Each structure stands twice: as structure tokens, then as C-alpha cells.
Amino acid sequence: MAKSRSVRSYGSAALEFAMLARGQISALLFFKLYPWDYTGGEIITGELGYKTTDLWRKLPLLSSTSVISGNPKIHSEILEHFTADTNYMISMMNFTIYNNTAEHASTFS
């Protein structure tokens, strides 16, 4: 992480997973994706030896989540960076709970 030159977002999970698979980027990080946004990319990059999880080192099957993907070394470095900041992790949990509640509340109105 200390050696990274920049952080960019291309606005498309599919495009970024394809770029990761081609070796054009070293890793990717999204703070909120749905399974249909990342599953295909996870399968392709997983076959190439990349690791994909959320900030809590898992990937939920049916809900939105953060997504981190990269080679195992970079993946670990990114996770260490975010999990070292306890306040950040707590704010992410609150963000996820709030967003899920807001989404589901509109369904029941």
C-alpha cells in the first residue's frame, strides 16, 4: 500500500475485474456491490489465483457488501490497512446496516 501510485475508479465492476484479470491493475476495492456485480469477476480472477473477499474476509451470497480483490499479498495488505482502523470498520458496519435497513424499509411501506 505504501508503494501505490494512485487510486482510480472506472465506474464498472465488470471492467475493473477484467482489468485485474489482464494485469492492468493490481487490485480493486468497492465499498458497495451486489452479488450480480462481482460474482462473474470473482470466478474469473479466482481461477487466476486472485483472492476476493469483503472487509470481513468473506463474501455474502445475497446481500450488498464491500469487495476487495487482488493477488493474495496485495489483498492481505489492503485488508490490514482497513482493519487496523477500528473506527473505520465500525463506521462501515453502521453504513451497511443503515443502507440495508433503508432499502428494506421502502419495500414494506
C-alpha positions in Angstrom: 0.0 0.0 0.0 2.8 2.4 0.8 4.1 1.9 -2.7 0.9 2.6 -4.6 1.0 5.4 -7.1 -2.7 6.2 -7.2 -6.3 5.0 -6.7 -8.8 5.2 -9.5 -12.3 4.1 -10.1 -13.5 3.3 -13.5 -17.2 3.0 -12.5 -17.8 -0.5 -13.6 -17.1 -3.6 -11.5 -17.1 -5.8 -14.6 -14.5 -3.6 -16.3 -12.3 -3.5 -13.2 -12.4 -7.3 -12.8 -11.4 -7.7 -16.4 -8.6 -5.2 -16.0 -7.4 -7.1 -12.9 -7.5 -10.4 -14.8 -5.4 -8.9 -17.6 -2.9 -7.5 -15.1 -3.7 -3.9 -15.9 -4.5 -3.0 -12.3 -3.1 -4.6 -9.1 -6.2 -4.7 -7.0 -9.7 -3.4 -6.8 -11.9 -2.1 -3.9 -15.6 -1.3 -3.9 -17.5 -0.3 -0.8 -20.9 -1.5 -2.0 -21.6 -4.1 -4.7 -24.3 -6.7 -5.1 -23.6 -10.3 -5.9 -24.6 -9.9 -9.6 -21.9 -7.1 -9.8 -19.0 -9.2 -8.6 -19.7 -12.9 -8.9 -18.5 -13.3 -12.5 -15.4 -11.4 -11.9 -14.7 -13.3 -8.7 -14.9 -16.6 -10.6 -12.6 -15.4 -13.4 -10.0 -13.9 -11.1 -10.2 -16.8 -8.7 -9.2 -19.1 -11.5 -6.1 -17.0 -11.9 -5.2 -17.2 -8.3 -6.5 -13.9 -7.1 -8.4 -13.6 -3.8 -11.7 -11.8 -3.4 -13.5 -11.1 -0.1 -15.2 -8.2 1.7 -13.6 -6.2 4.5 -14.6 -9.0 6.9 -12.8 -11.7 4.9 -16.0 -13.3 3.5 -18.5 -12.7 0.6 -22.2 -12.9 1.5 -24.3 -14.6 -1.1 -27.4 -12.5 -1.2 -26.6 -9.0 0.1 -24.6 -6.0 -0.8 -21.1 -5.8 0.5 -17.7 -4.3 0.1 -15.4 -6.2 -2.3 -11.6 -6.4 -2.3 -9.8 -8.4 -5.0 -6.1 -8.8 -5.9 -3.3 -11.2 -5.6 -3.1 -12.8 -2.1 -0.3 -10.5 -1.0 -1.9 -7.2 -2.1 -5.3 -8.4 -0.8 -3.8 -9.0 2.6 -2.1 -5.6 2.6 -5.4 -3.8 1.8 -7.3 -5.8 4.5 -4.6 -4.9 7.1 -4.9 -1.3 6.2 -8.6 -1.1 6.7 -8.9 -3.5 9.7 -6.2 -1.6 11.5 -8.5 1.3 11.7 -11.2 0.2 14.1 -13.2 3.4 13.9 -13.4 2.9 10.1 -14.6 -0.6 10.4 -17.3 0.4 12.9 -18.4 3.2 10.5 -18.6 0.7 7.7 -20.7 -1.7 9.7 -23.1 1.2 10.6 -23.2 2.3 6.9 -24.1 -1.2 5.8 -26.8 -1.7 8.5 -28.2 1.7 7.7 -28.3 1.1 3.9 -29.8 -2.3 4.3 -32.5 -1.0 6.6 -33.3 1.9 4.3 -33.6 -0.4 1.3 -35.8 -2.9 3.1 -38.0 -0.2 4.8 -39.0 1.1 1.4 -40.2 -2.4 0.4 -42.6 -2.6 3.4 -44.1 1.0 3.1 
